[in-house]
Amino acid sequence: MRSECMRGAGTIWTAVTSTVTGPGHVKDGLPNQDRHLVRSINPGCSVFAVADGAGSRRRSDQGAEFAVGAASDAAQYVFGAGMPSGFSAWSAALPIFQAECLDRFDRSVAETTQRIHAEHPEESQAEIRASFATTLLAVVAQPPYFLYVSVGDCFLVVDRRPGGPRLVVTERDRENTGMTTFLTSANREDRLQSHVLVDDRITAMAVCSDGLQEGMLEIAGGLHYQAPPDFRRYFEYFGRPGAADGELESYLKSAQFAVTSTDDKTVVLAVRRSASSQRVDVHDDAQVGQ
C-alpha cells in the first residue's frame, strides 16, 4: 500500500507498506501474525508501527493488533493536542508515550483475557495472557525529531544524507541469549528500548519485523547485524514517485527473498520528499545509533 501520510511544516512523507505470510506459516496453516500501522497525528507528524506476533502463540496475531492499536492511540493521546517544542519537551514526552503504549496494550489484553477465561475456565488467565505474545516497534516522526519505543526484535533503519543507511534499533543481546522479549513478558521493562533522535539528515525510514533481518541486513563483527550501504536501494526503488502498488509485496514474495526466512515479513518504508522548513543539524552519531 502506498500513501502520502504526512504533510506539514514543509515536510512530505510517502509511506509504502507490505506484509506477507512466511513460507513456514503457510506450510503449517498459520495466519500472518504481523501487523503494521501508519497514522497521521498532526500536520507534519505521524506514527509508524510494526508488531510481530510470536509464531508459537495461538492468539499472537490478535496481540499484534492490540500492540499497533495501542501505539496509535498513545500517539494521539500524547501528541494529538499539539507537538513538543525542542529536545527537552520531546524527552519529557517520551516516557509518557512509552507508558501509554504499554498500558493500553495491557488493558486490551486484560479485557480479552477475562472474557475468554469466563468462557473457558479450564485455561488459566496467565496462559491466556501469554498467548497474545507480540513484539512492537513504534516511531513518532516530526523532523528533525524521531521518537521510538521498542520491545522485542523488530528493527529500524534510517537513511541519512549525508551519512547513509544506519541500523538504529534492534533487540539488544538477542544474539547471545537466543530469546525474544514480548509485550507479555514479565521482564519487558528491563528490555524495553526508547529514545529521541534529533537529526534533520534523516530522509527515509524502514520499520521492519524480525522476518526481514536475514534478507535486508548483513552480519558484521560476529553475530551483530548492520544495515549494508546498498540498503538505500529499497527507499529509492519502492519509494520512488510513480512506483506501482504491489511491487514491494511481489519482492517480499519472490523466491530469492522468501528463502531468507520462513517467518512473516512486514515492512513500513517512509520516504521524506522535502526538508523541513526548520532545520536542526546534529552531527553527533550517538544521537542516531546504539
N, C-alpha and C positions, 0 to 999 in steps of 0.2 A: 504494500500500500504506500502511496506517495501523497504527501500533503504539505502545504505551506502552513507550518504550525505556529510560527511566532513572528510577529511584526511589531515594531515599535522602536523608538529612540534610534532610528537609523539602522536597525538590525532586522534581517530576514533570515529565518532558518527554514530549510526544506528537510522534512523527515521522510525517510524511506524505511519501511519496516517489513519484516518477513519472519514467519515461524513455520518450521516443517517438522513432521514427526520423524524421529530417528528410526533407522532400519531395525534396531533391536526392539523397539516398541511395536513396530509394525509386525515383526515376527511373532512377538508374544501376545499380540492382540490388545496392546495397551493404547490408551489415547495419548495425544500430545499433552504433556504435563507442564509445559512452559506457558507463561502469559507475558504480555507486554502492553505498554500504555504510553501514549503521547497526549498531553493535555495542555492547552494554553491557560495560564493562570491570570496574567495581566498583559497589557501591551508590552512586548519586549521580554516576557518571561514565560517559560514553560517547564513542565516536569516530564522527565523521560524515565520509565521504569521497566525493568525486566525481572521476572521471578521464575525460578527453575524448581518445579516440584520434584521431590525425591521419587525416583522410579520404583522404589520398593514399597512405597506407602500408598494405599489404595485411594486415599482422598487428597493426594498431594496436588492434583490439578485444581481442586477447589481451594486448597490452601494458597496456591499461586494466585488465584483470582482474588482472594482476600488480600494478599500482600500488595498487589499493584493498586487495588482499590483503596487500601489504607494509605499508600503513598500519595495517591491523587487527592484524597480528602484531606490529608495532613498538609499538603502544599497549599490547597485552597484555604484552609483554616489559618495557616501561618502567614501566607503572602497575599491572600486574596484582597485584603483591605488596603494594601499598599506595600511597596517594596522597601527593604532596608536601604539605608544610605551610608555607604562607607564600610570598611572592613570590620570595624568594631560592631556595627549593627548586624552585619551578616554573621559574625561569630556568635553573637548573642542569640540569633535566630536558630542556629544550628542545633543546639541541644533540645530546643522546643520542637523543631521538626522531627528530630530523632525520636523523642518520647512519643509524639503523636503517631508516628508510623507504627511503633511497637504496640502502643495502647489500642489503637484502632484495629490492628490485626488481632490482638488478644481478645478484644470484645467480640469480633466476628466469630472467632474460633470457639469462644466460651458459649455464646448463644447457640451455635450449631451443635456443639458437643452436648449441651444439656438436652436439646431436642432429640438427638439421636439416642442418648442414654435412656431417656424416658421410653423410647420405642423399643430399644434393645438393651435392657438392663444387664444382660449377660456380658456385654462389652463394657469394660471399665472406662471411666472418664479419662484416665491417664492414657489408655490405649487409643481412645478416640482422638484426643488432642494430638498424640504423636502421629496419627495417620494423616494429618494436614501438613506434614513437614515440607518446607519450601525455603529457598533462599530468596534474597531480594537485593537489588541494586537500584537506587533511585537517585536521580540527578535533577536538581533545580538550577536552571541556567538563565542568567540575565547578564550577558557580557558587560564588563570583564569578570563577573563573579560566577563561580560554579560551585555549588554546594552538593555534597553527596553523602549518602548513608548506605552502608553495605553490610549485609550479614550473609556469609557463605561464599560461594565460588564463582558468581558472575564476575565479569571483568569490564573495565572501562579503558578505552584507548582514545586519546585526544591527538589531533594533528595540529601542529604549531608552525606558523610561517612568520619568521624562520624558526627552525628547530626540529621539524619532522615529527613522525608519529612517536608517541610515548605511552607505554602501559602505566597507568596511574593507580588503578585499583585491581587487585586480585586477592584471593584469600591468603592470608599470611600463614606461612609454615605448613600449608597443606601437603607439600611435597614430603615433609618429614613425618607428619602424623598419619597421613593417609585417610584422614577423617574430614568430613564436611560439617560445618555448623549450620543449623537451620533456625528459622524463627521460632520453632517449637523447642529448641534445645535449651536445657537448663543453664548452660554457660554462654548463652548468646551475647550477654552484655560484655563478657570478657573478650569475646572475639569480634565484636562489632567495630567497624571502621567508619569514621566520619571526618570530614574536613571541608574547609572552604578554600578553593583555588582562586587566585586572582591573577589573570593573565589574558590580556586582550589579543595575544597572538594565537589563541585557540580558534581555529577556523572550522573544525569538524570534530564530531564525537561518534564513537561506536559503543553502545551499551549492549553487552552480549551475554548469553547464557554459557554455562560451562561446556556444552557440547561443541562449541566453536574453537576451543583452545588449541587443539591439535591442528586444526585446519587453517587458522588465521594467525597464530602466534608461532614463535620459534623458541627452542631451548637454548639458553646461554648460561655458561658458568655452572655446570652441574645440572640441577633439576629446576632451575628458575626460568620462568617464561619472560620474554620481552617481545615488544612489537617490532617486527622487521621494518627496515626502511621502505619496502615496497607496500606496506600496509595502506599507504596513501591511495593506491590504485582503487581500493574499494570506494572511497569517497569520490574520486574523480570519475569513475565509470558509472556506478549505480546512482550517485547523487547528481549527475550532470543534468542540465536542463533538457527536457525532451526525452529523457530515458523512459522506456515503456514500463508500465506496471507489470509485475510478474517476472522481470529479469532477475531480480535478486533471489526470488523463490526458486526459479529454474536453476540458478547457480548452486544454491544450497542442496537441491535435489540431485545434482549431477553425480554421476558415478565416481568421478575422481575426488569429489569433496565428501560424498557420503561415506567413503571408506575410512575417513579420518576419525570417525566416532560413530558408535551405534546409538548415541543419545539424541534427544530432541535438540534442534538448533534454532535459536531465536536471536535476532539482531535488530537494533534500532540504530540506523545511521542518521545523523543530523549534520547537515552541511550549512555553514554560515555564508550567506551570499554577499553581505556588505558589512563593513565595520561599524561599530557603534560610534555615534557622534561624540561620545565622551570617551577618550582613550586613557587607559591607565596602564603604563608599562611596568611590568615586574620581571626582572631578569634573574631572579633567584630560583634556581632549579628546585630548591627544597619546596617551593610553593606548588610544584606540579608533579612531583614524584615521591615515591616512598624510598 
